[in-house]
Amino acid sequence: MNTMDKTTGSYVIAGLLISMFVMNDAMGQVYSNKEVGAKNQALADSLKSSEYPYSLPIWGAKATKLGFNLPYSAGLGLNYFWQRSDLIIENLMVGFNNGPMTDLSEVVRFSNARSEGSGLNFRPDIWVFPFLNVYGIFSRAQLSTTVDYSIWVPDATGTWNSVVDLSSKAEFSATSAGFGLTPTMGVGGGWLALDMNFTWTDVPELKDPAFAFIFGPRMGKTFKFKTPDRNIALWAGAFRLKLNTGTSGSLPLNELFPTGDLQTRVDNGITKVSDAQAQVDTWWNGLTGLEQANPINQARYETANRALDAAGNFLNSMDMALNDSKVATVQYSLDKRPKDMWNFVLGTQYQHNKHWMVRLEYGFLGSRTQILSSIQYRFGL
């Protein structure tokens, strides 16, 4: 397989995949817990009789009177995350030097589009209500993307063949910001959290910020130690990612294709497309009028011409851009989606006291794997 350091596909896809790493559910697993049971009766009575000293959350004093043990109302979290994901690319259109865009969705086949990244996430949060946490998201990530793809065209028999095979790897960094909210509730140490967040990721190579929506339902149980406020939580849940589908942008050609043999590859591709076109024309001209009127033959001929035109226009436009004296650019637009929207997560958190806690979560199954670790400090407002 031919290789390149960077190609149009890898550069574009790396920018798309960034939003898949930006936000795992970064919330520390704290919640308002209804104290129940005989062994917790003294704590419940103490909560009901004490004065709640903070302004937040709203209705915090009423919740404590009902026997709810509230976390501190504000927190600062620092999270490290790693993720590897696959993506489906569709409706790819490419043009050069602001010329006509060529629809490559029929002739480009992605055999692999995998990106791996890691980064740090800062997350301040407050409890607005006893059962609703709201937080901000600020993240910086480093990514590498590996993409394998080919340009395919049909021959006279209708068999599709690759005329150019490419493999590429690109490395990027990006900054993200957003917000999230988590409705949650706990009774007797058992709890349910429905985390959701919205993030926008700035990648210089993309025309617009990449948007992602993440939904993370989790259900767990917290086990207390003998030391007051010290516990460990275990949970299972899911992770659902939705990306905005459309992306477009413009990139310098010399950044996409730095290798010296690109002209040779383009020339070879043009030759293969020309040979395939000659074979298709020979086959079609050799048919009788009745055979040409056959809908099956007409469909094969139209499909072949459409694919050959797209591949030829793309390679010829690239050839002209390579031989242009001015700085060449590549324009593109495409749709993308996660290969799998859902995956499974398992997690644990150790709370040393109501101020400090550390967390570890692992996501797996399907085409996405992720790890999140975090430390959080909480205080009252």
Secondary structure, DSSP 8 states (H G I E B T S, - for coil): ----S--HHHHHHHHHHHHHHH----------EE--SGGGHHHHHHHHHS----S-STTHHHHHHTTEE---SEEEEEEEEEEEEEEEEEEEEEEETT---EE-TTTEEEEEEEEEEEEEEEEEEEEEETTEEEEEEEEEEEEEEEEEEEEEEE-TTS-EEEEEEEEEEEEEEEEEEEEEEEEEEEETTEEEEEEEEEEEEE-TTSSS-EEEEEEEEEEEEEEE-SSTT-EEEEEEEEEEEEE-SEEEEEEEHHHH--STTHHHHHHHHHHHHHHHHHHHHHHHHTS-HHHHTSHHHHHHHHHHHHHHHHHHHHHHHHHHHHT-SS--EEEEEEEEEES-SEEEEEEEEEESSSSEEEEEEEEESTTEEEEEEEEEEEE--
